[in-house]
Amino acid sequence: MSLPNEQGTQEVFPLCYFAPVHWFAAWVQASSPIGEAHIWYQKQQLSSRTWIKGPERVLPLTIPVERRSEKIAIGEKRVSYQENWPETHLRSWKNYYQNSPYYYLYEDEIKAFYALRHPLLIDWIMASHTLACKWLKISDSFPLSVEYLEPKQSLLDFRGDFHGKSGNLPSWYVNEPYSQVFEPFEGGLSILDLVFNSGPIARSYLKRGIT
């Protein structure tokens, strides 16, 4: 199925760190997607966290950011390295996904990914998008807004459909189960949950996810 898009309409997406599966389900079927880079940064949202599945619960991997009192656009938010969070994220992926069918196909690349030290949150977001698209074998072309995009008729607006809590899925998404390391099935997780568990069929799964 495809998005209910009219000619000339542009789809606007929030920026997410290793975006959830349903974000990619909408994005791969969009005709002219654009990322919103000028919204205010908010804590505990998917711009700085992604959700993974453990044996007992779903848990977030969060990128810590520098604390400032004033509001700042997400494209300007700086990352904190007071703690070695890249090592923590890398270790978490291995601990929870080393028994998935495809994790070891991608392990060297994800190690290289976390060896970087991007100064801005948006750099991590875009790098995670590029890596996920490489593994999904889809184009990573994703232009960013040059200013805040006001809601209007020519925008198919997904900015309100992705939230920091897990399991909060939009009504347009078909939450079809796929094999996961730990049962029961949980939807709304990071795109890497799908990639590590489904490998080459992940792309076709995404194309079935829209009502």
VEXBA-612313 format. One line per field, with one value per atom (N, C-alpha, C): chain; y, x, z; residue number from 1; atom name. Coordinates in Angstrom, 1 decimal, m for minus. Atoms other than C-alpha are relative to their C-alpha. Layout:
BEGIN
chain <- A, ... .
v <- Y, ... .
u <- X, ... .
w <- Z, ... .
n <- NUM, ... .
atom <- CA, ... .
END
This chain:
BEGIN
chain <- A, A, A, A, A, A, A, A, A, A, A, A, A, A, A, A, A, A, A, A, A, A, A, A, A, A, A, A, A, A, A, A, A, A, A, A, A, A, A, A, A, A, A, A, A, A, A, A, A, A, A, A, A, A, A, A, A, A, A, A, A, A, A, A, A, A, A, A, A, A, A, A, A, A, A, A, A, A, A, A, A, A, A, A, A, A, A, A, A, A, A, A, A, A, A, A, A, A, A, A, A, A, A, A, A, A, A, A, A, A, A, A, A, A, A, A, A, A, A, A, A, A, A, A, A, A, A, A, A, A, A, A, A, A, A, A, A, A, A, A, A, A, A, A, A, A, A, A, A, A, A, A, A, A, A, A, A, A, A, A, A, A, A, A, A, A, A, A, A, A, A, A, A, A, A, A, A, A, A, A, A, A, A, A, A, A, A, A, A, A, A, A, A, A, A, A, A, A, A, A, A, A, A, A, A, A, A, A, A, A, A, A, A, A, A, A, A, A, A, A, A, A, A, A, A, A, A, A, A, A, A, A, A, A, A, A, A, A, A, A, A, A, A, A, A, A, A, A, A, A, A, A, A, A, A, A, A, A, A, A, A, A, A, A, A, A, A, A, A, A, A, A, A, A, A, A, A, A, A, A, A, A, A, A, A, A, A, A, A, A, A, A, A, A, A, A, A, A, A, A, A, A, A, A, A, A, A, A, A, A, A, A, A, A, A, A, A, A, A, A, A, A, A, A, A, A, A, A, A, A, A, A, A, A, A, A, A, A, A, A, A, A, A, A, A, A, A, A, A, A, A, A, A, A, A, A, A, A, A, A, A, A, A, A, A, A, A, A, A, A, A, A, A, A, A, A, A, A, A, A, A, A, A, A, A, A, A, A, A, A, A, A, A, A, A, A, A, A, A, A, A, A, A, A, A, A, A, A, A, A, A, A, A, A, A, A, A, A, A, A, A, A, A, A, A, A, A, A, A, A, A, A, A, A, A, A, A, A, A, A, A, A, A, A, A, A, A, A, A, A, A, A, A, A, A, A, A, A, A, A, A, A, A, A, A, A, A, A, A, A, A, A, A, A, A, A, A, A, A, A, A, A, A, A, A, A, A, A, A, A, A, A, A, A, A, A, A, A, A, A, A, A, A, A, A, A, A, A, A, A, A, A, A, A, A, A, A, A, A, A, A, A, A, A, A, A, A, A, A, A, A, A, A, A, A, A, A, A, A, A, A, A, A, A, A, A, A, A, A, A, A, A, A, A, A, A, A, A, A, A, A, A, A, A, A, A, A, A, A, A, A, A, A, A, A, A, A, A, A, A, A, A, A, A, A, A, A, A, A, A, A, A, A, A, A, A, A, A, A, A, A, A, A, A, A, A, A, A, A, A, A, A, A, A, A, A, A, A, A, A, A, A, A, A, A, A, A, A, A, A, A, A, A .
v <- m1.2, 0.0, 1.2, m1.2, 3.6, 1.1, m1.1, 6.9, 0.7, m0.7, 8.9, 1.4, m1.2, 11.6, 0.6, m0.6, 14.1, 0.6, m0.6, 15.5, 1.4, m1.2, 18.3, 0.1, 0.0, 17.3, m0.5, 0.4, 17.0, m0.5, 0.7, 14.7, 0.6, m0.5, 16.3, m1.0, 1.0, 14.0, 0.6, m0.4, 14.6, m0.8, 0.6, 13.8, m1.0, 1.1, 10.5, m0.7, 0.8, 8.7, m1.5, 1.4, 5.2, m0.1, m0.2, 6.0, m1.4, 1.3, 3.4, m0.6, 0.8, 0.8, 0.8, m0.7, 2.7, 1.3, m1.2, 5.9, m0.4, 0.4, 4.1, m0.6, 0.5, 2.4, 1.2, m1.2, 5.9, 0.6, m0.7, 7.3, m0.7, 0.7, 4.6, 0.1, m0.2, 5.2, 1.4, m1.5, 9.0, 0.3, m0.4, 10.7, 1.1, m1.2, 13.9, 0.3, m0.2, 13.5, 1.1, m1.0, 16.3, m0.1, 0.1, 16.4, 1.4, m1.2, 19.1, 0.3, m0.3, 20.6, 1.2, m1.3, 23.8, 0.0, 0.1, 22.6, 0.1, m0.1, 23.2, m1.4, 1.2, 20.4, m0.3, 0.4, 18.5, m1.3, 1.2, 16.0, m1.2, 1.3, 12.3, m0.2, 0.2, 12.4, m0.9, 0.9, 10.2, 0.7, m0.6, 12.8, m0.4, 0.4, 11.6, m1.4, 1.4, 8.1, m1.0, 1.1, 4.8, m1.1, 1.1, 1.8, m1.4, 1.3, m1.7, m1.0, 1.0, m5.0, m0.9, 0.8, m6.8, m1.3, 1.2, m10.2, 0.3, m0.3, m8.5, 1.3, m1.2, m5.1, 0.7, m0.9, m2.5, 1.2, m1.1, 0.1, 0.9, m1.0, 3.3, 0.1, m0.4, 4.1, 1.5, m1.5, 7.9, 0.7, m0.9, 10.4, 1.1, m1.1, 12.8, 1.3, m1.3, 16.5, 1.0, m1.1, 19.6, 0.7, m0.7, 21.3, 1.5, m1.4, 24.8, 0.5, m0.5, 26.9, 0.5, m0.6, 28.6, m1.1, 0.9, 26.9, 0.1, 0.0, 25.8, m1.0, 0.9, 24.2, m1.3, 1.3, 20.6, m0.1, 0.0, 21.3, 0.7, m0.7, 23.3, m0.7, 0.6, 21.0, m0.8, 0.7, 19.8, m1.2, 1.3, 16.3, 0.1, 0.1, 15.7, m1.3, 1.2, 13.3, m0.2, 0.2, 13.5, m1.4, 1.4, 9.9, m0.7, 0.7, 7.3, m0.7, 0.6, 6.8, m0.8, 0.9, 5.5, m1.4, 1.3, 2.6, m0.8, 0.7, 1.9, m0.4, 0.3, 2.0, m1.2, 1.1, m0.3, m1.3, 1.2, m2.8, m0.5, 0.4, m2.7, m0.7, 0.7, m3.6, m1.4, 1.3, m6.5, m0.9, 0.9, m7.8, m0.5, 0.4, m7.8, m0.6, 0.4, m8.6, m1.0, 0.9, m10.9, m1.4, 1.3, m13.9, 0.2, m0.1, m12.4, m0.5, 0.6, m13.9, 0.8, m0.8, m11.0, 1.0, m1.0, m9.0, 0.0, 0.1, m10.2, 0.4, m0.5, m9.2, 1.5, m1.4, m5.6, 0.5, m0.4, m5.6, 0.9, m0.9, m4.1, 1.4, m1.3, m1.2, 0.8, m0.7, m0.4, 0.4, m0.4, m0.4, 1.2, m1.2, 2.1, 1.2, m1.1, 4.2, 0.6, m0.5, 4.5, 0.5, m0.5, 5.3, 1.5, m1.5, 8.8, 0.8, m0.9, 11.8, 1.3, m1.1, 14.1, 1.1, m1.1, 17.5, 0.3, m0.4, 18.0, m1.3, 1.1, 15.8, m0.4, 0.3, 16.2, m0.8, 0.8, 14.8, m1.5, 1.4, 11.6, m0.5, 0.4, 11.5, m0.3, 0.2, 11.9, m1.2, 1.1, 9.4, m1.3, 1.2, 6.8, m0.3, 0.2, 7.4, m0.6, 0.5, 6.9, m1.5, 1.4, 3.7, m1.0, 0.9, 2.2, m0.1, 0.0, 3.1, m0.9, 0.8, 1.4, m1.5, 1.4, m1.8, m0.4, 0.3, m1.6, 0.0, m0.1, m1.0, 0.9, m1.0, 2.1, 1.4, m1.3, 5.7, 0.7, m0.8, 7.9, 1.5, m1.4, 11.1, 0.6, m0.5, 13.2, 1.5, m1.4, 17.0, 0.5, m0.6, 19.1, 1.4, m1.3, 22.2, 1.1, m1.1, 25.5, 1.0, m0.7, 27.0, m0.8, 0.8, 25.8, m0.1, 0.1, 24.4, 0.1, m0.2, 25.8, m1.0, 0.9, 23.3, 0.7, m0.5, 23.7, m1.1, 1.1, 21.8, m0.8, 0.7, 20.9, m0.9, 0.9, 19.1, m1.2, 1.2, 15.6, m0.1, m0.4, 16.2, m1.3, 1.1, 13.3, 0.4, m0.4, 15.4, m0.3, 0.3, 14.6, m1.5, 1.5, 10.8, m0.8, 0.8, 9.8, 0.7, m0.6, 10.2, m0.8, 0.6, 9.4, m1.3, 1.2, 6.6, m1.2, 1.1, 3.1, m0.5, 0.6, 1.3, 1.0, m1.1, 4.6, 0.1, 0.1, 3.7, 0.7, m0.7, 5.8, m0.9, 0.9, 4.5, m0.4, 0.4, 4.4, m1.1, 1.1, 1.8, m1.3, 1.4, m1.9, m0.7, 0.5, m3.4, m1.5, 1.5, m6.8, m0.6, 0.7, m9.1, m0.5, 0.6, m10.2, m0.7, 0.7, m12.5, 0.9, m0.7, m11.0, m0.9, 0.8, m12.3, m0.4, 0.3, m12.0, 0.2, 0.0, m12.7, 0.7, m0.1, m11.4, 1.1, m1.1, m9.2, 1.3, m1.4, m5.5, 0.8, m0.9, m2.9, 1.3, m1.4, 0.6, 0.1, m0.1, m0.3, 0.6, m0.6, 1.0, m0.8, 0.7, 0.2, m1.1, 1.0, m1.8, m1.3, 1.2, m4.3, m0.8, 0.7, m5.1, m0.5, 0.3, m5.1, m1.2, 1.1, m7.4, m1.3, 1.2, m9.8, m0.5, 0.4, m9.8, 0.1, 0.0, m9.0, 0.5, m0.4, m8.8, 0.2, m0.2, m9.0, 1.2, m1.1, m5.9, 1.1, m1.0, m3.6, m0.3, 0.4, m5.6, 0.1, m0.1, m5.6, 1.4, m1.4, m1.8, 0.4, m0.4, m1.6, m0.5, 0.5, m3.5, 0.7, m0.5, m1.2, 1.2, m1.1, 1.5, m0.4, 0.3, 1.4, 1.1 .
u <- 0.8, 0.0, 0.9, m0.8, 1.1, m0.7, 0.6, 0.6, m1.0, 1.0, m2.5, 0.4, m0.7, m0.5, m0.6, 0.5, m1.8, 1.2, m1.1, 0.4, 0.4, m0.4, 2.5, 0.2, m0.1, 2.3, 1.4, m1.3, 5.5, m0.3, 0.1, 5.8, 1.1, m1.0, 7.5, 0.1, m0.3, 9.1, 0.8, m0.9, 10.6, 1.4, m1.3, 14.3, 0.2, m0.1, 15.0, 1.3, m1.3, 18.1, m0.4, 0.4, 17.9, m1.6, 1.5, 14.2, m0.7, 0.8, 11.5, m0.4, 0.4, 10.3, m1.2, 1.1, 7.0, 0.4, m0.5, 8.9, 0.5, m0.5, 10.7, m1.0, 1.1, 7.5, m0.7, 0.6, 6.1, 1.0, m1.0, 9.4, 0.3, m0.3, 10.1, m1.1, 1.1, 6.7, m0.4, 0.2, 6.9, 0.5, m0.4, 7.2, 1.0, m0.9, 9.0, 0.2, m0.2, 10.1, 1.0, m1.0, 11.8, 0.0, m0.1, 13.1, m0.1, 0.2, 12.1, 1.2, m1.2, 15.4, m0.1, 0.1, 14.1, m1.1, 0.9, 11.7, 0.8, m0.7, 12.6, 0.4, m0.4, 14.6, m0.8, 0.7, 12.6, 0.6, m0.6, 13.9, m0.9, 0.7, 12.9, m0.8, 0.7, 11.9, 0.9, m0.8, 13.1, 1.1, m1.2, 15.5, 1.3, m1.2, 17.9, m0.1, 0.1, 16.6, m0.6, 0.6, 15.8, m0.3, 0.5, 14.0, 0.5, m0.4, 15.4, m0.7, 0.7, 14.0, 1.0, m0.7, 15.5, m0.8, 0.8, 14.5, m1.2, 1.0, 12.3, m0.8, 0.7, 11.4, 0.6, m0.5, 11.8, 0.7, m0.8, 14.5, 0.6, m0.5, 15.8, 1.5, m1.4, 19.3, m0.1, 0.2, 19.6, 1.4, m1.2, 22.2, m0.1, 0.0, 23.0, 0.4, m0.3, 23.1, 0.4, m0.4, 24.6, m1.3, 1.1, 22.2, 0.1, 0.1, 21.1, m1.3, 1.3, 18.4, m0.9, 0.8, 17.3, m0.5, 0.4, 15.3, 1.0, m0.9, 17.3, m0.5, 0.5, 16.5, 0.8, m0.6, 17.2, 1.3, m1.2, 19.7, 1.2, m1.1, 21.8, 0.4, m0.2, 21.7, 1.3, m1.3, 25.2, m0.1, 0.0, 26.0, 1.1, m0.9, 27.7, 0.8, m0.8, 30.6, 0.6, m0.5, 31.1, 0.0, 0.0, 30.2, 0.2, m0.3, 31.2, m1.3, 1.2, 27.7, 0.1, m0.1, 28.8, 0.4, m0.4, 30.4, m1.1, 1.2, 27.3, m1.0, 0.9, 25.1, 0.5, m0.6, 27.5, m0.1, 0.1, 27.6, m1.4, 1.4, 23.8, m0.5, 0.4, 23.3, 0.5, m0.5, 25.6, m0.6, 0.6, 24.2, m1.4, 1.4, 20.6, m0.2, 0.3, 21.0, 1.1, m1.1, 24.1, m0.6, 0.6, 21.7, m1.1, 0.9, 19.6, 0.7, m0.6, 20.1, 1.0, m0.8, 21.9, 0.9, m0.8, 23.6, 1.5, m1.4, 27.1, 0.4, m0.2, 26.7, 0.3, m0.1, 26.6, 0.9, m0.7, 28.8, 1.2, m1.1, 31.9, m0.4, 0.4, 30.0, m0.6, 0.5, 28.2, 1.1, m1.2, 31.5, 0.6, m0.6, 32.9, m0.9, 1.0, 29.7, 0.2, m0.1, 30.2, 1.4, m1.4, 33.9, 0.1, 0.0, 32.9, m0.4, 0.4, 32.4, m0.6, 0.7, 29.9, m0.3, 0.2, 29.6, m1.5, 1.5, 25.8, m0.9, 1.0, 22.8, m0.4, 0.5, 21.6, 1.0, m1.0, 24.9, m0.2, 0.3, 24.2, m1.3, 1.3, 20.6, 0.2, m0.2, 21.7, 0.9, m0.9, 24.5, m0.7, 0.8, 22.1, m0.9, 0.9, 19.7, 0.8, m0.8, 22.4, 0.4, m0.4, 23.6, m1.1, 1.2, 20.1, m0.4, 0.4, 19.4, 0.9, m1.0, 22.6, m0.3, 0.3, 21.6, m1.3, 1.3, 18.0, 0.1, m0.2, 19.5, m1.1, 0.8, 17.4, 0.7, m0.7, 18.3, m0.1, 0.0, 19.3, m0.2, 0.3, 18.4, m1.1, 0.9, 16.7, 0.3, m0.2, 16.7, m0.6, 0.5, 16.3, m0.6, 0.7, 14.1, 1.0, m0.9, 15.9, m0.7, 0.7, 13.3, m1.2, 1.1, 10.4, m1.1, 1.0, 7.7, m1.4, 1.3, 4.3, m1.0, 1.0, 1.4, m0.8, 0.8, m0.4, m0.5, 0.7, m2.5, 1.0, m1.0, 0.5, 1.0, m0.9, 2.2, m0.7, 0.5, 1.5, 0.9, m0.7, 2.6, 0.1, m0.3, 4.2, 0.6, m0.7, 5.7, m0.6, 0.7, 3.1, m0.2, 0.3, 3.1, 1.1, m1.1, 6.4, 0.4, m0.1, 6.8, 1.1, m1.1, 9.5, m0.3, 0.4, 7.5, m0.1, 0.1, 7.6, m1.4, 1.3, 4.5, m1.1, 1.0, 2.7, 0.0, 0.0, 1.9, m1.2, 1.0, m0.1, m1.0, 1.0, m3.4, 0.2, m0.2, m2.2, 1.0, m1.0, 0.5, m0.5, 0.4, m0.1, 1.2, m1.1, 1.9, 0.1, m0.1, 2.6, 1.2, m1.1, 4.7, 1.1, m1.2, 8.2, 0.8, m0.8, 10.6, 0.9, m0.9, 12.4, 0.8, m0.8, 15.1, m0.8, 0.8, 12.8, m1.5, 1.5, 9.1, m0.6, 0.9, 6.4, 0.4, m0.3, 6.5, m0.3, 0.2, 6.9, 0.2, m0.1, 6.2, 0.6, m0.5, 7.6, 1.5, m1.4, 11.2, 0.9, m1.0, 14.4, 0.0, m0.1, 14.8, 1.1, m1.1, 17.9, m0.6, 0.7, 15.6, m0.5, 0.5, 14.0, 1.2, m1.2, 17.4, 0.7, m0.7, 19.1, m0.8, 0.8, 16.2, m0.5, 0.6, 15.0, 1.0, m1.0, 18.1, m0.6, 0.3, 17.4, m1.5, 1.4, 13.6, m0.6, 0.5, 13.4, m0.6, 0.5, 12.8, m1.4, 1.3, 9.8, m1.0, 0.9, 8.4, m0.5, 0.4, 8.4, m1.1, 0.9, 6.4, m1.4, 1.3, 3.5, m0.6, 0.3, 3.3, m1.0, 0.8, 0.9, m1.5, 1.3, m2.9, m0.5 .
w <- 0.0, 0.0, 0.0, 0.1, m0.4, 0.9, m0.8, 1.5, m0.9, 0.7, 0.6, m0.4, 0.4, m1.1, m1.3, 1.3, m3.7, m0.7, 0.7, m6.4, 0.6, m0.6, m5.1, 1.5, m1.5, m1.5, 0.4, m0.6, 0.6, 1.4, m1.3, 3.6, 0.9, m0.9, 6.6, 1.2, m1.1, 9.2, 1.1, m1.0, 12.6, m0.1, 0.1, 13.0, 1.2, m1.0, 14.9, 0.0, m0.1, 16.1, m0.2, 0.4, 14.5, 0.1, 0.0, 13.8, 0.1, m0.2, 14.7, m1.3, 1.2, 12.2, m0.7, 0.7, 11.6, m0.6, 0.7, 10.8, m1.4, 1.3, 8.1, m1.0, 0.8, 6.9, m0.8, 0.6, 6.2, m1.0, 0.8, 4.9, m1.4, 1.3, 2.2, m1.0, 1.0, 0.7, m0.3, 0.2, 0.8, m1.4, 1.3, m2.6, 0.1, m0.1, m1.4, 1.5, m1.5, 2.3, 0.3, m0.5, 4.2, 1.5, m1.4, 7.7, 0.6, m0.7, 10.2, 0.9, m0.7, 11.4, 0.9, m0.7, 13.0, 1.1, m1.2, 15.7, 1.2, m1.2, 19.3, 0.5, m0.6, 20.9, 1.3, m1.2, 23.6, 0.5, m0.7, 26.1, m0.1, m0.1, 26.1, m1.3, 1.3, 22.4, m0.9, 0.9, 19.5, m0.7, 0.6, 18.3, 0.7, m0.8, 21.1, 0.6, m0.6, 21.9, m1.0, 0.8, 20.3, 0.9, m0.9, 21.7, m0.5, 0.3, 21.9, 0.9, m0.7, 23.2, 0.8, m0.9, 26.2, 0.4, m0.3, 27.7, 0.9, m0.9, 30.3, m0.3, 0.2, 29.0, m1.2, 1.0, 26.3, 0.7, m0.7, 27.1, m1.0, 0.9, 25.6, 0.0, 0.1, 24.3, m0.3, 0.1, 24.8, m0.2, 0.2, 23.5, 1.0, m0.9, 26.3, m0.8, 0.7, 25.2, 1.1, m0.9, 26.7, 0.5, m0.6, 29.1, m0.1, 0.1, 28.4, 0.4, m0.5, 29.9, m1.1, 1.1, 26.6, m1.0, 1.1, 23.9, m1.2, 1.1, 21.0, m1.1, 1.1, 17.6, 0.0, 0.0, 17.2, m0.8, 0.8, 14.5, 0.6, m0.7, 16.9, 1.3, m1.3, 19.9, 0.0, m0.1, 21.0, 0.9, m0.7, 22.3, 1.1, m1.2, 25.7, m0.1, m0.1, 26.0, 1.4, m1.3, 29.7, 0.5, m0.2, 29.8, m1.4, 1.2, 27.2, m0.5, 0.4, 26.0, m1.4, 1.2, 22.5, 0.3, m0.3, 24.1, 0.7, m0.6, 26.2, m1.0, 1.1, 23.1, m0.8, 0.8, 21.2, 0.8, m0.8, 24.1, 0.2, m0.1, 24.4, m1.2, 1.2, 20.8, 0.0, 0.1, 21.1, 1.1, m1.0, 24.4, m0.3, 0.3, 23.2, m1.4, 1.4, 19.5, m0.5, 0.5, 19.3, m0.4, 0.3, 19.1, m1.1, 1.1, 16.3, m1.3, 1.2, 12.8, m0.7, 0.9, 11.2, 0.7, m0.7, 13.9, m0.5, 0.3, 13.0, m1.4, 1.3, 9.4, 0.0, m0.1, 10.6, 1.1, m1.3, 13.7, m0.3, 0.3, 12.1, m0.3, 0.3, 10.7, 1.1, m1.2, 13.9, 0.9, m0.8, 15.7, m0.5, 0.6, 13.2, 0.2, m0.2, 13.6, 1.4, m1.4, 17.4, 0.3, m0.2, 17.0, m0.3, 0.4, 15.7, 1.2, m1.1, 17.9, m0.7, 0.6, 16.2, 1.0, m1.0, 17.9, 0.2, m0.1, 17.1, 0.0, 0.0, 17.8, m1.4, 1.3, 14.2, m0.8, 0.7, 13.0, 0.3, m0.4, 14.9, m0.7, 0.6, 13.6, m1.5, 1.4, 10.0, m0.3, 0.2, 10.3, 0.3, m0.3, 11.8, m1.1, 1.1, 9.0, m1.2, 1.1, 6.4, 0.1, m0.3, 8.0, m0.2, 0.1, 8.3, m1.5, 1.4, 4.7, m0.8, 0.6, 3.6, 0.2, m0.3, 5.3, m0.6, 0.6, 4.0, m1.6, 1.4, 0.5, m0.7, 0.5, 0.0, m0.1, 0.0, m0.9, 1.3, m1.2, 2.0, m0.2, 0.3, 0.3, 0.9, m1.0, 3.0, 0.2, m0.2, 2.6, 1.3, m1.2, 5.7, m0.2, 0.2, 6.1, 0.3, m0.2, 5.9, 1.1, m1.0, 8.3, 0.5, m0.5, 10.4, m1.0, 1.0, 8.2, 0.7, m0.5, 9.1, m0.6, 0.5, 8.8, m1.1, 1.1, 5.5, m0.8, 0.7, 3.0, m0.8, 0.9, 0.8, 0.8, m0.8, 3.7, 0.6, m0.7, 4.8, 1.3, m1.2, 8.4, 0.9, m0.9, 10.4, 1.3, m1.2, 13.1, 1.3, m1.2, 15.6, 0.2, 0.0, 15.0, 0.7, m0.6, 16.7, 1.3, m1.3, 20.4, 0.7, m0.8, 23.0, 0.7, m0.7, 24.7, m1.0, 0.8, 23.3, m0.1, 0.1, 22.0, m0.4, 0.3, 21.1, m1.6, 1.5, 17.4, m0.6, 0.7, 15.0, m0.6, 0.5, 13.7, m1.5, 1.5, 10.0, m0.1, 0.1, 10.9, 0.3, m0.2, 10.5, 0.8, m0.9, 13.4, m0.2, 0.4, 11.7, 0.8, m0.8, 14.0, m1.0, 0.7, 12.8, 1.1, m1.0, 14.6, 0.7, m0.8, 17.5, 1.0, m0.9, 19.9, 1.2, m1.2, 22.9, m0.2, 0.1, 23.1, 1.2, 1.2, 23.1, m1.0, 1.0, 20.0, 0.5, m0.4, 20.6, m1.3, 1.1, 17.9, 0.4, m0.2, 17.5, 0.5, m0.4, 18.2, m1.1, 1.0, 16.4, m1.3, 1.3, 12.8, 0.0, m0.1, 13.8, 0.6, m0.5, 15.7, m1.2, 1.2, 12.3, m0.8, 0.9, 10.4, 0.6, m0.6, 12.9, 0.0, m0.1, 13.1, m1.4, 1.3, 9.5, m1.2, 1.0, 7.4, m1.3, 1.4, 3.6, m0.2, 0.2, 4.0, 0.7, m0.8, 6.2, m0.9, 0.9, 3.2, m0.5, 0.5, 1.9, 1.2, m1.2, 5.5, 0.1, m0.1, 5.5, m0.9, 1.0, 2.4, 0.2, m0.4, 4.0, 1.2, m1.3, 7.0, 0.0, 0.0, 5.9, m0.4, 0.4, 5.9, m0.9 .
n <- 1, 1, 1, 2, 2, 2, 3, 3, 3, 4, 4, 4, 5, 5, 5, 6, 6, 6, 7, 7, 7, 8, 8, 8, 9, 9, 9, 10, 10, 10, 11, 11, 11, 12, 12, 12, 13, 13, 13, 14, 14, 14, 15, 15, 15, 16, 16, 16, 17, 17, 17, 18, 18, 18, 19, 19, 19, 20, 20, 20, 21, 21, 21, 22, 22, 22, 23, 23, 23, 24, 24, 24, 25, 25, 25, 26, 26, 26, 27, 27, 27, 28, 28, 28, 29, 29, 29, 30, 30, 30, 31, 31, 31, 32, 32, 32, 33, 33, 33, 34, 34, 34, 35, 35, 35, 36, 36, 36, 37, 37, 37, 38, 38, 38, 39, 39, 39, 40, 40, 40, 41, 41, 41, 42, 42, 42, 43, 43, 43, 44, 44, 44, 45, 45, 45, 46, 46, 46, 47, 47, 47, 48, 48, 48, 49, 49, 49, 50, 50, 50, 51, 51, 51, 52, 52, 52, 53, 53, 53, 54, 54, 54, 55, 55, 55, 56, 56, 56, 57, 57, 57, 58, 58, 58, 59, 59, 59, 60, 60, 60, 61, 61, 61, 62, 62, 62, 63, 63, 63, 64, 64, 64, 65, 65, 65, 66, 66, 66, 67, 67, 67, 68, 68, 68, 69, 69, 69, 70, 70, 70, 71, 71, 71, 72, 72, 72, 73, 73, 73, 74, 74, 74, 75, 75, 75, 76, 76, 76, 77, 77, 77, 78, 78, 78, 79, 79, 79, 80, 80, 80, 81, 81, 81, 82, 82, 82, 83, 83, 83, 84, 84, 84, 85, 85, 85, 86, 86, 86, 87, 87, 87, 88, 88, 88, 89, 89, 89, 90, 90, 90, 91, 91, 91, 92, 92, 92, 93, 93, 93, 94, 94, 94, 95, 95, 95, 96, 96, 96, 97, 97, 97, 98, 98, 98, 99, 99, 99, 100, 100, 100, 101, 101, 101, 102, 102, 102, 103, 103, 103, 104, 104, 104, 105, 105, 105, 106, 106, 106, 107, 107, 107, 108, 108, 108, 109, 109, 109, 110, 110, 110, 111, 111, 111, 112, 112, 112, 113, 113, 113, 114, 114, 114, 115, 115, 115, 116, 116, 116, 117, 117, 117, 118, 118, 118, 119, 119, 119, 120, 120, 120, 121, 121, 121, 122, 122, 122, 123, 123, 123, 124, 124, 124, 125, 125, 125, 126, 126, 126, 127, 127, 127, 128, 128, 128, 129, 129, 129, 130, 130, 130, 131, 131, 131, 132, 132, 132, 133, 133, 133, 134, 134, 134, 135, 135, 135, 136, 136, 136, 137, 137, 137, 138, 138, 138, 139, 139, 139, 140, 140, 140, 141, 141, 141, 142, 142, 142, 143, 143, 143, 144, 144, 144, 145, 145, 145, 146, 146, 146, 147, 147, 147, 148, 148, 148, 149, 149, 149, 150, 150, 150, 151, 151, 151, 152, 152, 152, 153, 153, 153, 154, 154, 154, 155, 155, 155, 156, 156, 156, 157, 157, 157, 158, 158, 158, 159, 159, 159, 160, 160, 160, 161, 161, 161, 162, 162, 162, 163, 163, 163, 164, 164, 164, 165, 165, 165, 166, 166, 166, 167, 167, 167, 168, 168, 168, 169, 169, 169, 170, 170, 170, 171, 171, 171, 172, 172, 172, 173, 173, 173, 174, 174, 174, 175, 175, 175, 176, 176, 176, 177, 177, 177, 178, 178, 178, 179, 179, 179, 180, 180, 180, 181, 181, 181, 182, 182, 182, 183, 183, 183, 184, 184, 184, 185, 185, 185, 186, 186, 186, 187, 187, 187, 188, 188, 188, 189, 189, 189, 190, 190, 190, 191, 191, 191, 192, 192, 192, 193, 193, 193, 194, 194, 194, 195, 195, 195, 196, 196, 196, 197, 197, 197, 198, 198, 198, 199, 199, 199, 200, 200, 200, 201, 201, 201, 202, 202, 202, 203, 203, 203, 204, 204, 204, 205, 205, 205, 206, 206, 206, 207, 207, 207, 208, 208, 208, 209, 209, 209, 210, 210, 210, 211, 211, 211 .
atom <- N, CA, C, N, CA, C, N, CA, C, N, CA, C, N, CA, C, N, CA, C, N, CA, C, N, CA, C, N, CA, C, N, CA, C, N, CA, C, N, CA, C, N, CA, C, N, CA, C, N, CA, C, N, CA, C, N, CA, C, N, CA, C, N, CA, C, N, CA, C, N, CA, C, N, CA, C, N, CA, C, N, CA, C, N, CA, C, N, CA, C, N, CA, C, N, CA, C, N, CA, C, N, CA, C, N, CA, C, N, CA, C, N, CA, C, N, CA, C, N, CA, C, N, CA, C, N, CA, C, N, CA, C, N, CA, C, N, CA, C, N, CA, C, N, CA, C, N, CA, C, N, CA, C, N, CA, C, N, CA, C, N, CA, C, N, CA, C, N, CA, C, N, CA, C, N, CA, C, N, CA, C, N, CA, C, N, CA, C, N, CA, C, N, CA, C, N, CA, C, N, CA, C, N, CA, C, N, CA, C, N, CA, C, N, CA, C, N, CA, C, N, CA, C, N, CA, C, N, CA, C, N, CA, C, N, CA, C, N, CA, C, N, CA, C, N, CA, C, N, CA, C, N, CA, C, N, CA, C, N, CA, C, N, CA, C, N, CA, C, N, CA, C, N, CA, C, N, CA, C, N, CA, C, N, CA, C, N, CA, C, N, CA, C, N, CA, C, N, CA, C, N, CA, C, N, CA, C, N, CA, C, N, CA, C, N, CA, C, N, CA, C, N, CA, C, N, CA, C, N, CA, C, N, CA, C, N, CA, C, N, CA, C, N, CA, C, N, CA, C, N, CA, C, N, CA, C, N, CA, C, N, CA, C, N, CA, C, N, CA, C, N, CA, C, N, CA, C, N, CA, C, N, CA, C, N, CA, C, N, CA, C, N, CA, C, N, CA, C, N, CA, C, N, CA, C, N, CA, C, N, CA, C, N, CA, C, N, CA, C, N, CA, C, N, CA, C, N, CA, C, N, CA, C, N, CA, C, N, CA, C, N, CA, C, N, CA, C, N, CA, C, N, CA, C, N, CA, C, N, CA, C, N, CA, C, N, CA, C, N, CA, C, N, CA, C, N, CA, C, N, CA, C, N, CA, C, N, CA, C, N, CA, C, N, CA, C, N, CA, C, N, CA, C, N, CA, C, N, CA, C, N, CA, C, N, CA, C, N, CA, C, N, CA, C, N, CA, C, N, CA, C, N, CA, C, N, CA, C, N, CA, C, N, CA, C, N, CA, C, N, CA, C, N, CA, C, N, CA, C, N, CA, C, N, CA, C, N, CA, C, N, CA, C, N, CA, C, N, CA, C, N, CA, C, N, CA, C, N, CA, C, N, CA, C, N, CA, C, N, CA, C, N, CA, C, N, CA, C, N, CA, C, N, CA, C, N, CA, C, N, CA, C, N, CA, C, N, CA, C, N, CA, C, N, CA, C, N, CA, C, N, CA, C, N, CA, C, N, CA, C, N, CA, C, N, CA, C, N, CA, C, N, CA, C, N, CA, C, N, CA, C, N, CA, C, N, CA, C, N, CA, C, N, CA, C, N, CA, C, N, CA, C, N, CA, C, N, CA, C, N, CA, C, N, CA, C, N, CA, C, N, CA, C, N, CA, C, N, CA, C, N, CA, C, N, CA, C, N, CA, C, N, CA, C, N, CA, C .
END
